Amino acid sequence: MRTRSGMTELTLPPGVRGDRIEPLWNRVDRNRIKVVAFSLAFSAVVAFFIAVAIAFAMLLIGLLLPLVDVGAWILTTGLLVSFSLAFLGTLAWVAWRLSRSERFLLKRIGARITAQGEIAPVKRVLKDMSIAVGLEHSPPLYIIEVEKINAFVVGRSYASAAIGVTNGFVEKLTPDEQRAVFANLMARIRSLDTLYATAASALMGPIWALRDYDLRAIDRERLDRDKRKATSRDDAALFYLLYGIVVVVTEVLSWWHLESAWMASEKADAEGMLLLKDPLSMLTALERVLYADNFVPSAGDAYSQLFYCWAGFGFAPEDDPEFRRVSRLREVLGAEGLAQRPSPNLAGWASAPPPPRFETTAP
């Protein structure tokens, strides 16, 4: 189905890729397909490693039997049977895990539901953006008891979506800045980017957590102890081979995890700006939050895809890949985003009228 006229390519601003323009419902459907494909691929990979381990054990047993070619037969049969059983078992586990993904993730990152009347001003701001995105009810609001500035969203569907903030978000951001952050999170809900982020975090979180542990651990006694268990040369070679495969796989997954998170954030920034209808507030809030301390200990790198800003290991501002989001948003804003608004302390200085705001106090 043709979604744009032939003149679209001639009217696009520089740097905008016309082939990426698509209706919102196409993006929602693609996110659903991505989750199904990711779940099947995850189950197949896990089942393959389980099958290899079982078949290898069966091969060792078969080689001890005084039968001709029994080792090759056991290896082939063991691979096929164990892969089939492991794939079905893993697929069932994936379905069960995804059905409880929101509950698991909220508990894992240490978020609690806010009580009635608690942080009421923030809830009013969230209500504003819920109306803007067209939701009948605001998602439940959770809080993480840390002084860092960050927020997150989870949810496999519009009905199951939940939003959370940190204490620093509540205490250190103005209502306008909070509204800009919620606009980003609401844009992720509307496009169902939260569906893929929730599924990937629920399934792959433990693997990324293991990678982070190995990268940051100072005490290597655990690794040395595992190495000492490999008493023979063959066992040592097998250990190093398997450990190397795990390291390579987790590094590739972590790279994809980062790129996927930043791409979703960039899209949500631009879409949230349309919901907010206040581009400069969106830009200033993004810069304000990025320059703040966003680290959430209970989330780390493993669950950072759920957060407004990367909640894991921090970068220096000049090296932080997330500052690419600021550049992309300035591109969307054009000359207005590049211009610095003067604010001299002079009476009568001409300035543009402030954008309209929602009331932040109860009537």
C-alpha positions in Angstrom: 0.0 0.0 0.0 1.4 3.4 -1.0 1.6 5.6 2.0 3.1 8.8 0.5 3.0 10.7 -2.8 5.8 11.0 -5.3 6.5 14.5 -4.1 7.3 13.5 -0.6 11.0 12.8 -1.4 11.4 16.3 -2.9 10.0 18.0 0.2 11.8 16.1 2.9 14.4 18.0 5.0 18.0 17.1 4.6 19.0 13.9 6.4 15.5 12.5 6.6 15.3 9.0 5.1 12.1 8.7 3.1 12.1 4.9 3.2 11.7 5.0 7.0 8.5 7.0 6.9 5.6 4.7 7.8 2.1 4.7 9.4 2.1 4.2 13.2 0.1 1.0 12.9 2.8 -0.5 10.7 5.4 0.1 13.4 3.1 -1.4 16.0 2.6 -4.5 13.9 6.4 -4.7 13.3 7.0 -4.6 17.0 4.7 -7.5 17.6 6.4 -9.5 14.8 9.8 -8.7 16.3 8.7 -10.1 19.7 7.5 -13.4 18.1 10.7 -13.7 16.1 12.9 -12.9 19.1 11.1 -15.4 21.2 11.5 -18.2 18.7 15.2 -17.3 18.1 15.9 -17.2 21.8 14.3 -20.6 22.3 16.2 -22.1 19.4 19.6 -20.8 20.6 19.0 -22.0 24.2 17.7 -25.3 22.9 20.8 -25.7 20.7 23.2 -25.3 23.6 21.3 -27.7 25.7 21.2 -30.2 22.9 25.0 -29.9 22.3 25.6 -30.5 26.0 23.3 -33.5 26.2 24.6 -35.0 22.9 28.2 -34.6 24.1 27.5 -36.4 27.3 25.8 -39.2 25.4 28.7 -39.4 23.0 31.1 -39.9 25.9 28.9 -42.7 27.2 28.5 -44.3 23.8 32.3 -44.3 23.1 32.7 -46.5 26.1 30.4 -49.2 24.7 32.0 -51.9 22.5 29.7 -51.3 19.5 30.7 -50.2 16.0 29.8 -46.6 15.1 27.7 -46.3 18.2 29.2 -42.9 19.0 28.1 -41.3 15.7 24.6 -42.8 16.1 24.2 -41.6 19.7 25.5 -38.1 18.7 23.0 -37.7 15.9 20.1 -39.1 17.8 21.0 -37.1 20.9 21.2 -33.9 19.0 17.8 -34.3 17.3 15.9 -35.6 20.3 17.4 -33.2 22.9 17.0 -30.2 20.6 13.3 -30.9 20.0 12.6 -31.5 23.7 14.7 -28.5 24.8 13.1 -26.2 22.2 9.5 -27.1 23.3 10.5 -26.7 27.0 12.2 -23.4 26.4 9.3 -22.1 24.3 6.9 -22.9 27.2 9.2 -21.2 29.6 9.4 -18.1 27.3 5.6 -17.9 27.1 5.3 -18.2 30.9 8.0 -15.6 31.4 6.5 -13.1 29.1 3.0 -13.6 30.7 4.5 -12.3 33.9 7.1 -10.0 32.5 5.8 -6.7 34.0 5.6 -8.2 37.5 9.1 -9.7 37.2 10.7 -6.5 35.9 9.0 -4.2 38.4 10.2 -6.4 41.2 13.7 -6.8 39.7 14.4 -3.0 39.4 13.0 -2.4 42.9 9.9 -0.3 42.0 6.9 0.0 44.3 3.4 1.2 43.5 2.7 4.7 44.8 -0.1 5.1 47.4 -3.2 7.1 46.8 -2.4 10.8 47.2 1.4 10.2 47.1 3.4 12.6 44.7 0.0 14.0 43.5 1.6 16.8 41.4 3.6 14.2 39.4 0.4 12.2 38.9 -1.4 15.3 37.5 1.4 15.8 35.0 1.2 12.1 34.0 -2.6 12.5 33.6 -1.9 15.4 31.2 0.2 13.3 28.9 -2.2 10.3 29.2 -4.9 12.5 27.8 -2.5 13.8 25.0 -1.8 10.2 23.9 -5.4 9.2 24.0 -5.4 6.7 26.9 -8.6 6.2 28.8 -6.7 5.9 32.1 -3.2 6.9 33.2 -0.8 4.0 33.6 -0.1 3.1 37.3 2.8 5.1 38.7 5.7 3.4 40.5 8.6 4.9 42.3 12.2 3.7 42.8 13.7 5.0 46.1 17.0 6.4 44.7 18.1 10.1 44.4 19.1 9.7 40.8 17.0 11.3 38.0 15.4 8.8 35.7 12.1 7.2 34.7 11.0 4.0 33.0 8.1 2.3 31.3 7.1 -1.4 30.9 4.2 -3.1 29.2 3.3 -5.6 26.6 0.1 -3.8 25.7 -1.7 -0.5 26.4 -3.7 -2.1 29.2 -0.6 -3.6 31.0 1.7 -0.5 30.7 3.2 0.9 33.8 5.4 4.0 34.4 7.9 4.6 37.1 10.1 7.5 38.4 12.9 7.9 40.8 12.9 10.1 43.9 15.3 12.4 42.1 12.8 12.8 39.2 10.1 13.9 41.7 12.3 16.3 43.7 14.7 17.8 41.1 12.7 18.3 37.9 10.1 21.0 37.2 6.6 20.0 36.1 7.5 21.1 32.6 10.5 18.9 32.5 8.5 16.0 34.0 5.9 16.5 31.3 8.6 16.3 28.6 9.9 13.0 30.0 6.4 11.5 30.2 5.8 12.6 26.6 8.8 10.4 25.6 7.5 7.4 27.6 3.9 7.8 26.3 5.3 7.8 22.8 6.9 4.5 23.5 3.6 3.1 24.8 1.7 4.3 21.8 4.1 2.7 19.3 4.4 -0.4 21.5 8.2 -0.1 21.6 7.6 -1.1 25.2 6.4 -4.5 23.9 9.9 -5.4 22.5 11.8 -3.7 25.3 9.8 -5.6 28.0 10.1 -8.9 26.2 13.9 -8.5 25.6 14.6 -7.3 29.1 12.6 -10.1 30.7 14.3 -12.9 28.7 17.8 -11.5 28.3 18.2 -9.6 31.5 19.9 -12.4 33.4 22.4 -12.9 30.5 23.3 -9.2 30.4 23.6 -9.2 34.2 26.1 -12.0 34.0 28.1 -10.1 31.4 28.2 -7.0 33.6 29.3 -9.1 36.6 32.1 -10.6 34.6 33.2 -7.2 33.2 33.2 -5.4 36.6 34.2 -8.1 39.0 37.6 -7.4 40.6 37.8 -10.7 42.4 38.4 -13.5 39.8 38.5 -16.3 42.3 35.3 -17.8 40.9 36.7 -18.0 37.3 40.0 -19.4 38.6 38.1 -22.0 40.6 36.2 -23.1 37.5 39.4 -23.3 35.5 41.0 -25.5 38.2 38.1 -27.9 37.8 39.3 -28.6 34.2 42.0 -31.1 35.3 42.9 -32.5 31.8 44.0 -30.7 28.7 40.8 -31.7 26.8 38.6 -30.4 29.6 40.6 -27.1 29.8 40.3 -26.6 26.0 36.5 -27.3 26.2 36.1 -24.9 29.1 38.0 -22.1 27.2 36.0 -22.7 24.1 32.6 -22.6 25.8 33.5 -19.6 27.8 34.8 -17.8 24.7 31.5 -18.5 22.9 29.5 -17.1 25.8 31.6 -14.0 25.9 31.3 -13.4 22.2 27.5 -14.0 22.2 26.9 -11.7 25.2 29.0 -9.0 23.7 27.1 -9.1 20.4 23.8 -9.1 22.3 24.9 -6.2 24.5 25.8 -4.2 21.4 22.4 -4.9 19.8 20.8 -4.1 23.2 22.4 -0.6 23.2 21.7 0.2 19.6 18.1 -0.9 19.9 17.6 1.2 23.1 19.1 4.4 21.6 17.1 4.0 18.4 13.9 3.7 20.3 14.8 6.7 22.5 15.5 8.9 19.5 12.2 8.0 17.9 10.3 8.6 21.1 12.0 12.0 21.6 10.6 13.2 18.2 7.2 11.6 18.7 7.0 12.9 22.3 7.7 16.4 21.0 4.6 16.1 18.8 2.6 15.1 21.8 4.0 17.8 24.0 3.6 20.5 21.4 6.5 22.4 23.0 9.7 21.5 21.1 12.1 23.6 23.1 10.9 22.3 26.4 11.4 18.8 25.1 15.0 19.7 24.2 15.9 21.5 27.4 14.4 18.7 29.5 16.4 16.1 27.6 19.6 18.0 28.1 18.8 18.6 31.8 18.2 14.9 32.4 21.2 13.7 30.4 23.6 15.9 32.3 22.2 14.6 35.6 23.1 11.3 37.3 20.9 8.7 35.8 22.4 5.5 37.3 19.9 3.2 38.9 21.7 0.4 40.8 18.9 -2.1 40.6 18.6 -1.7 36.8 22.2 -1.4 35.6 22.9 -2.1 31.9 20.7 -5.2 31.9 17.4 -3.4 32.2 18.4 0.1 30.9 16.3 -0.3 27.7 13.2 0.3 29.9 14.5 3.7 31.1 14.2 7.2 29.7 18.0 7.6 29.9 20.6 4.8 30.1 20.5 3.6 33.7 23.7 1.6 33.7 27.4 2.5 33.7 27.8 6.2 33.0 29.9 8.0 30.4 31.5 11.4 30.4 29.2 13.9 28.6 31.6 14.3 25.7 31.7 10.5 25.2 28.1 9.6 26.1 26.4 8.0 23.1 23.0 9.1 24.4 23.9 12.7 23.6 23.3 11.7 20.0 19.6 12.0 21.0 20.2 15.8 21.6 21.7 16.1 18.1 18.8 14.2 16.5 16.2 16.3 18.3 18.0 19.5 17.2 17.9 18.2 13.6 14.1 17.8 14.0 13.8 21.3 15.4 16.0 22.8 12.6 17.3 26.3 13.0 15.2 26.8 16.2 17.0 24.0 17.9 20.4 25.3 17.0 19.7 28.8 18.1 20.7 29.9 21.7 17.9 31.9 23.3 19.4 35.1 24.7 18.5 35.9 28.3 20.2 39.2 29.3 19.2 40.9 32.4 17.8 44.0 30.7 14.4 45.5 31.1 12.3 45.5 28.0 14.3 42.9 26.2 12.1 41.5 23.5 11.3 37.8 23.8 8.8 35.3 22.5 5.7 34.7 24.6 6.0 31.5 26.7 4.1 28.4 25.4 0.8 27.6 27.0 1.0 25.3 30.0 -1.5 23.0 31.8 -2.4 24.1 35.3 -0.2 22.3 37.8 -2.3 23.1 40.9 -5.6 21.7 41.9 -8.6 24.0 41.5 
